[in-house]
Every structure is written in C-alpha cells, then in structure tokens.
Amino acid sequence: MPPTPHARSCDVLVVGGGPAGCAAAYWLSAAGHDVVLVERKHFPREKTCGDGLTPRSVRQLEEMGMADELAGAGHRYQGLRAHGFGQTLELAWPSHPDLPEYGYVITRHDLDALVAARAAKAGATVWEGADAVAPLLQAGLVRGALIQSKDDPDASPVEVRARYVIAADGANSRFGRSLGTVRDRTYPLGMALRGYWSSPLSDEPWIDSWLDIADRDGNVLPGYGWVFPLGDGRVNVGIGLLSTFNQWKEVNTTHLLESFVEYVPARWGLRPETRCGPPTGGRLPMGLAVRPHAGPTYLVAGDAGGTINPFNGEGIAYAYETGRLAADAVHVALASGDGLALKSYEQQLEERYALYFKVARAFVALIGHPRAMRLLVTTGMQSRTLMEWVLRIMSNSLRPDELGPAEAAYRALATIARLVPEAA
C-alpha cells in the first residue's frame, strides 16, 4: 500500500524497484527496519535487458529464499556456447565453492515483480506508480524525497521522510543526479539493443554468444551478439557494443541488430514474422563510472552507481550485490546510531570491485581496436582451456584458491598486448 496522502516517515527510503532497490529493501526489511520502496511503474513491467542470470545472480536470489520461484519461472541453463569465426565452444559454468553451476534466463518483466514481492513479504512497503521527484533536505542532509503519484498526476506530492535513502533508480538515475552523482566520461559506456523472437530452440541448455559481430565494412566490433533461450517458446536476441570503439557513435544499433539476426543460423527461426515486437535499448554506465556512491545520509547502488561489469556487460548480479552491501551499511548505521557506518559501503565497493573493474576497463580499451578484437577472438576460440579461463575471468567467478581475478586478468592482458603491440 502507498503511504498516507500527506506524509510518511520510515527508516529507509529506497528509490527504484529494480534488482538493486529490491535487494536493498529485502535485506533491510528482513533485518526489521521500516522500509519504503518506490517504483515509477507498476509490476510486472518491461525492462531492457538480456534476461540472463549468471551464477552470481542466482546465488543472491537463492540467498533471499527465492530458489523455488526461480525454478518455477526461469529457464535453467548450464553455461555459455561461444561462437566466433566458424568455431563453436560449449563452456559449462566452472565449479566454485560459493556459486551454483547453473544460471537462469527469465524476463525482467517477471523477475523484478517476483523480487519486489519478496521484499514486500519481508515487510517492505512497495509503492508502485510513484516517482521520487526531488530529495528532501534537512540541515543540508538528504532526509527522504518528495513522491509524486504517476497514477494521479494532479494529486499533491507526498513527503516521505527517512533517516537514510538508497538511490537505485537505474542507469539514467534522475534521482541519483539530483543528489549530485556524475558519470566519469573517460570510463567505457555500453550500448545494448534487444528484442524477442519466437524460436524452436527456446529450450536450449546454453546461452549463445557470437563474438564476431561486424560492421558493414567487415570490422569486428568490440561487443557481442546473443541469443538467450527463455524456455517459453521465445528467445531474447540482442547486441552489445562498447564506446571504446572510436566510431561507436556512428554505429546504427538497429541496423547492427538486423544484420546480426540475419547472421544467426536459420535453425533458430529468427525471421520478421517471428519477431514478438520492436526492440528496445539503452546505454549502460560501467566499471564504477558514476560517483559518489555515498553521502552522509544516502547511498547509490546498482546501475545508478555504474556498477556494470565492463568485461561482459553483466549488471544484474552487481545490482543485487551492491543493493545488499548498501543494506548492510545502512543496517549498521541504524543499529548503532552512527551514520559514519555508511562510509563502509564505499570501502566495500573499492575492495570488491575497484581493481577488477580497472582491469576490465583496460581490457575493453584494448579490444576497441578491431585488429586486437579479431586476434583475441580467433586465438581464444582455438583453445578450450583458454576460453574456460577467459569465462572465469570475465564472469568474475574465479575460485578463492586460484589467482585473484585482477592478477589473472592482468596476466591475460599482458599476453594479448604482446600479441598485438600496435593496439596496446
């Protein structure tokens, strides 16, 4: 239910009902705090995404007690089937002591509604059709937000006052920007476009990725095309492109997706008459590109903080993880009465992701050169061992007993740089 018509007070206001926001709301509510979660749209609602959940995402959802929901609503798959320059490799998810050896494909239309319901069951007030139009300030500190009903634009805004605020309103993050967040434009930016097609291969046990997507001149671009099976008669088909390619602004992603659909083998059945609707797309801030992630009374999580992995464009896992980290920091602040506890959130982001994402940014800068991208793919696709290692690095799923992901990635980058000195 929404707050009262005039005002509402709570411990924590969470802005945004995507993965980061719902994770934060769930963990804080489960810890006994009074949480209001506001979401601009009504669940279920469409969201541009590849819909693929890696083992990192699955772990977070299962730890929220959602194993049965995932098994019932998602399509389980066992790994990545990579294609490139005439080669195909089936790469099962690696064994890991903390991660499952499977993933799911489930539309964000269904997934976000399930997780929001889980947060509500834990005790969160989930207010749908509500827009956080401006932060509320008290003595210069953020103490909530002015919430406008999207269902009744003529209604007076509601003041939702909170001890702490978590901004998790996605890649565009209008609310985050109102708090002062800024994207570092020297960091890579992703572009993605996806659509749904009916397909006879909707039950495939792999997610498929093509690493040799090319422009009209035949240049292999820094990015990939994908076909992810949904298990319901449809597949999610899309392309992702990185801004490290010096001509990325000139690429028409609609044309690129059309070319990719034509390139995918006919057995997938991707034809104009099997398309389920127009594709949708967006831009993705990556590698902790958006800062600050914390203020005296607020935190920024998920895509709103640019936490997408540059290696593979994965954002859902890091949204769940950072939403949970934000909840942990706020919980300590509430339990101790010490707002300085929020500083631990920035520290956690640095410890967990900063060096790994730094390596990823270096990697995507390198593959921004078409020659380097071509050599990387052709070399990798000839070696199962190398590609299994690359999968571990790019999915951030190295085991604790292995080299740290940053060290391993640095070694891989050094090898590539030696192979392509002119592109380094």
C-alpha positions in Angstrom: 0.0 0.0 0.0 1.2 3.6 -0.6 2.0 6.0 2.2 -0.7 8.2 3.6 -1.9 11.1 1.3 0.2 13.8 3.1 3.3 12.3 4.7 5.1 9.2 5.7 8.1 8.5 7.9 10.3 5.5 7.7 13.8 4.2 8.5 14.9 3.9 4.9 13.5 5.1 1.6 14.7 3.1 -1.5 14.2 4.8 -4.8 13.9 2.3 -7.7 12.3 -1.2 -7.8 15.0 -2.9 -10.0 17.4 -5.5 -8.7 19.5 -3.2 -6.5 16.5 -1.5 -5.0 14.6 -4.6 -4.3 17.6 -6.4 -2.8 18.3 -3.4 -0.5 14.6 -3.3 0.5 14.5 -7.1 1.1 17.6 -7.2 3.3 16.7 -4.2 5.3 13.2 -5.3 5.9 14.4 -8.8 6.8 16.6 -7.1 9.4 13.5 -5.5 11.0 13.7 -2.0 9.6 10.8 0.1 8.3 11.4 0.5 4.5 9.5 2.3 1.8 10.4 1.2 -1.8 9.1 3.5 -4.6 8.9 2.4 -8.2 7.8 4.6 -11.1 5.9 1.9 -12.9 3.7 -1.0 -11.9 4.9 -4.6 -11.7 5.1 -6.5 -13.9 6.8 -4.1 -16.3 9.1 -4.4 -19.2 12.8 -3.7 -18.8 15.5 -3.7 -21.5 17.9 -6.5 -20.5 19.4 -9.7 -21.9 17.5 -11.5 -19.2 20.4 -13.9 -18.4 21.2 -14.6 -14.8 24.7 -15.9 -14.1 25.6 -18.0 -11.1 26.5 -14.7 -9.2 22.9 -13.5 -9.6 21.4 -16.9 -8.8 23.4 -17.1 -5.6 22.0 -13.7 -4.4 18.4 -14.6 -5.3 18.6 -18.1 -3.7 20.0 -16.4 -0.5 16.8 -14.3 -0.5 14.9 -17.6 -0.4 13.8 -17.5 -4.0 15.1 -20.8 -5.3 11.6 -22.2 -5.9 10.4 -19.0 -7.7 13.5 -19.2 -10.0 13.0 -22.8 -10.7 9.3 -22.3 -11.5 9.5 -19.1 -13.6 13.0 -19.3 -15.1 14.7 -21.4 -17.8 17.7 -23.1 -16.3 20.9 -23.4 -18.4 24.3 -24.9 -17.9 26.8 -22.5 -19.5 27.9 -20.4 -22.4 28.0 -21.6 -26.0 30.5 -19.2 -27.7 30.7 -18.7 -31.5 33.3 -16.9 -33.5 34.9 -17.2 -36.9 33.5 -20.6 -37.7 34.3 -22.1 -34.3 31.9 -23.1 -31.5 32.8 -24.0 -27.9 30.4 -25.1 -25.2 31.6 -23.9 -21.9 29.9 -25.1 -18.7 29.9 -22.8 -15.7 33.0 -23.6 -13.7 32.8 -25.2 -10.3 33.0 -22.8 -7.4 32.6 -23.3 -3.7 30.2 -20.3 -3.3 28.4 -20.3 -6.7 26.0 -22.7 -8.3 27.0 -24.3 -11.6 23.9 -23.1 -13.4 22.1 -20.0 -14.4 18.6 -19.0 -15.4 17.1 -17.0 -18.2 14.0 -15.1 -17.0 12.5 -11.8 -18.3 12.9 -8.8 -16.1 9.1 -8.4 -16.6 8.7 -11.5 -14.4 11.9 -11.4 -12.3 11.6 -7.9 -10.9 8.0 -8.5 -9.9 9.0 -11.6 -8.1 11.8 -9.9 -6.2 9.6 -6.9 -5.3 7.0 -9.3 -4.0 9.7 -11.0 -1.9 10.7 -7.6 -0.5 7.1 -6.9 0.4 6.7 -10.3 2.0 9.8 -9.4 4.2 7.9 -6.3 5.3 8.8 -3.5 2.9 6.1 -1.1 1.8 6.3 -1.2 -2.0 4.7 1.9 -3.6 4.2 1.4 -7.3 3.4 4.1 -9.8 5.3 6.6 -7.7 8.2 8.9 -8.8 10.8 10.4 -6.4 10.8 13.9 -8.0 13.2 15.6 -5.5 15.1 14.9 -2.4 14.0 16.3 0.9 16.8 18.2 2.7 17.1 19.0 6.4 20.1 21.0 7.6 21.8 20.2 4.3 21.3 16.4 4.6 19.1 14.2 2.5 16.2 13.1 4.6 13.8 11.5 2.2 12.1 12.5 -1.0 9.0 14.2 -2.4 7.0 11.4 -4.1 4.6 12.1 -6.9 1.9 9.6 -7.9 2.2 8.6 -11.6 -1.4 7.3 -11.5 -2.8 10.6 -10.3 -0.5 13.5 -11.5 -2.9 16.0 -10.1 -2.5 14.7 -6.6 -0.3 16.6 -4.2 3.2 15.1 -3.7 3.8 13.1 -0.6 6.7 13.8 1.7 8.4 10.5 2.6 10.9 11.3 5.3 13.6 8.8 6.1 16.7 8.5 8.2 18.6 7.1 5.2 18.0 7.0 1.4 19.2 4.5 -1.2 19.2 5.6 -4.8 18.8 2.6 -7.1 16.8 4.1 -10.0 18.8 2.6 -12.8 21.3 3.7 -15.5 19.6 7.1 -16.1 19.2 7.7 -12.4 17.5 11.0 -12.4 17.2 10.9 -8.6 20.8 10.0 -8.2 21.8 13.0 -10.3 19.7 15.2 -8.1 21.9 14.0 -5.2 25.0 15.1 -7.2 26.1 11.9 -8.9 28.2 12.3 -12.1 29.4 9.8 -14.7 33.1 9.9 -15.5 33.0 10.2 -19.3 36.5 8.7 -19.6 35.1 5.3 -18.5 33.6 2.9 -21.1 29.9 3.1 -21.8 28.0 0.2 -23.2 25.1 0.3 -25.7 22.6 -2.6 -25.9 19.6 -3.4 -28.0 17.4 -6.4 -27.6 14.2 -7.9 -28.8 12.2 -11.2 -28.5 11.6 -13.8 -31.2 9.6 -17.0 -31.3 12.0 -19.9 -31.8 12.0 -23.7 -32.0 15.2 -23.6 -29.9 13.7 -21.9 -26.9 14.6 -24.8 -24.6 18.4 -24.9 -25.4 20.5 -25.7 -22.3 23.1 -22.9 -23.2 23.1 -19.2 -23.6 24.6 -18.4 -27.0 27.1 -15.6 -27.7 28.6 -14.6 -31.0 32.0 -12.8 -30.6 32.5 -11.8 -34.3 29.8 -9.2 -34.9 30.9 -6.8 -37.6 30.1 -3.5 -39.1 29.2 -3.1 -42.8 32.9 -2.8 -43.6 33.6 -6.2 -42.0 35.4 -4.8 -38.9 34.9 -6.9 -35.9 33.4 -4.7 -33.3 34.1 -4.6 -29.5 31.0 -6.3 -28.3 28.9 -9.4 -29.0 25.6 -10.6 -30.1 23.5 -13.0 -28.1 20.6 -15.4 -28.2 19.3 -16.4 -24.8 16.5 -19.1 -24.6 13.6 -18.3 -22.4 12.0 -21.8 -22.4 8.6 -20.4 -23.2 8.8 -20.5 -27.0 10.8 -17.3 -27.2 14.4 -16.2 -27.2 16.0 -12.9 -26.2 18.1 -11.7 -29.1 20.4 -8.7 -28.7 23.7 -6.9 -29.4 26.0 -5.0 -27.1 28.7 -2.5 -28.2 31.4 -0.7 -26.2 32.3 3.0 -26.5 36.0 2.1 -26.7 35.5 1.6 -30.5 36.4 5.1 -31.9 33.5 5.1 -34.3 30.9 3.8 -31.9 28.7 6.9 -32.2 28.4 6.3 -35.9 27.1 2.7 -35.5 23.4 2.3 -36.0 22.5 -0.3 -33.4 19.1 -1.0 -35.1 20.9 -1.9 -38.3 23.5 -3.9 -36.4 20.9 -5.9 -34.7 19.2 -6.6 -38.0 22.5 -7.7 -39.5 23.1 -10.0 -36.5 19.6 -11.6 -36.8 20.4 -12.4 -40.4 23.8 -13.8 -39.4 22.4 -16.2 -36.8 21.9 -19.7 -38.3 18.5 -20.3 -39.8 17.7 -23.1 -37.3 16.9 -20.5 -34.7 14.0 -19.4 -36.8 14.6 -15.6 -36.4 12.5 -14.1 -39.2 10.5 -10.9 -39.4 7.3 -12.8 -38.9 8.6 -14.5 -35.7 9.6 -11.2 -34.0 7.4 -10.5 -31.0 7.7 -6.8 -31.0 10.1 -3.9 -31.6 13.5 -4.0 -29.9 14.4 -1.7 -27.1 17.8 -0.4 -26.0 19.8 1.8 -23.7 23.2 3.0 -22.6 25.0 1.3 -19.7 27.5 3.1 -17.4 30.2 0.6 -16.4 33.1 -0.1 -14.1 32.0 2.2 -11.2 31.8 5.1 -13.6 29.2 7.0 -11.5 30.3 8.8 -8.3 29.9 9.5 -5.5 28.4 6.2 -4.2 27.8 7.6 -0.7 26.9 10.7 1.2 26.3 11.4 4.9 22.7 10.0 4.7 22.4 8.3 1.3 23.9 5.5 -0.8 23.8 4.8 -4.5 23.6 1.2 -5.8 23.3 -0.8 -8.9 23.3 0.7 -12.4 22.7 4.1 -10.7 26.3 3.8 -9.5 27.7 2.5 -12.8 28.4 -1.0 -11.3 28.0 -2.9 -14.6 30.9 -5.3 -15.4 32.8 -4.0 -18.5 34.1 -7.5 -19.3 30.7 -8.8 -20.2 28.0 -6.2 -19.7 26.5 -8.0 -16.7 24.7 -5.7 -14.4 22.1 -7.8 -12.6 24.5 -9.6 -10.3 26.3 -6.4 -9.3 23.0 -4.7 -8.7 21.9 -7.4 -6.3 25.3 -7.4 -4.6 25.6 -3.7 -4.2 22.0 -3.4 -3.1 22.8 -5.9 -0.4 26.0 -4.1 0.6 24.1 -0.9 0.8 21.6 -2.6 3.1 24.3 -3.9 5.3 25.9 -0.5 5.7 22.5 1.2 6.5 21.6 -1.6 8.9 24.8 -0.9 10.9 24.1 2.8 10.9 20.5 2.3 12.1 21.5 -0.3 14.7 24.5 1.7 16.1 23.0 5.2 15.6 26.3 6.2 13.9 25.8 7.5 10.4 29.5 7.2 9.8 28.8 3.5 9.2 27.8 4.4 5.6 31.4 5.0 4.8 31.9 1.3 4.9 29.9 1.0 1.7 32.4 2.9 -0.4 35.2 0.8 1.2 33.4 -2.4 0.3 32.9 -1.3 -3.3 36.6 -0.5 -3.6 37.8 -3.7 -2.0 35.4 -5.9 -4.0 35.3 -4.3 -7.4 37.7 -1.4 -8.0 40.8 -3.3 -9.1 38.8 -5.9 -11.1 36.9 -3.2 -12.9 40.1 -1.3 -13.6 41.4 -4.4 -15.3 38.2 -4.7 -17.2 38.4 -1.1 -18.4 41.9 -1.7 -19.7 40.7 -4.8 -21.5 37.8 -3.1 -23.2 40.1 -0.2 -24.2 42.3 -2.8 -25.9 39.6 -4.6 -27.8 38.3 -1.2 -29.0 40.9 -1.8 -31.8 39.3 -4.0 -34.4 42.6 -5.8 -35.1 43.0 -6.7 -31.5 39.4 -7.8 -31.2 39.8 -10.1 -34.2 43.1 -11.6 -32.9 41.7 -12.1 -29.4 38.6 -14.0 -30.7 40.4 -16.1 -33.2 43.1 -17.1 -30.7 40.7 -17.8 -27.9 38.3 -19.9 -30.0 41.0 -22.3 -30.9 41.7 -23.2 -27.3 39.0 -24.6 -24.9 41.4 -24.2 -22.0 42.0 -20.6 -22.7 38.3 -19.8 -23.2 37.4 -21.6 -20.0 39.9 -19.4 -18.2 38.5 -16.3 -20.0 35.0 -17.3 -18.9 36.1 -17.5 -15.3 37.7 -14.0 -15.5 35.0 -12.3 -17.4 32.2 -13.7 -15.2 34.2 -12.8 -12.1 33.9 -16.4 -10.9 37.5 -17.5 -10.1 37.7 -19.7 -7.0 39.4 -18.4 -3.9 42.2 -20.9 -4.3 43.0 -19.5 -7.7 44.8 -16.3 -8.5 43.0 -13.2 -7.7 40.8 -12.1 -10.6 42.8 -8.8 -11.0 46.1 -10.6 -11.2 44.8 -13.2 -13.6 43.3 -10.6 -15.8 46.4 -8.5 -15.8 48.4 -11.6 -17.0 45.9 -12.2 -19.7 46.0 -8.6 -20.8 49.8 -8.7 -20.9 49.7 -11.7 -23.1 47.3 -10.1 -25.5 49.3 -6.8 -25.6 52.4 -8.8 -26.6 50.5 -10.4 -29.4 49.2 -7.1 -30.6 51.7 -4.4 -29.6 50.4 -1.8 -32.0 47.0 -2.0 -30.4 48.1 -1.6 -26.8 
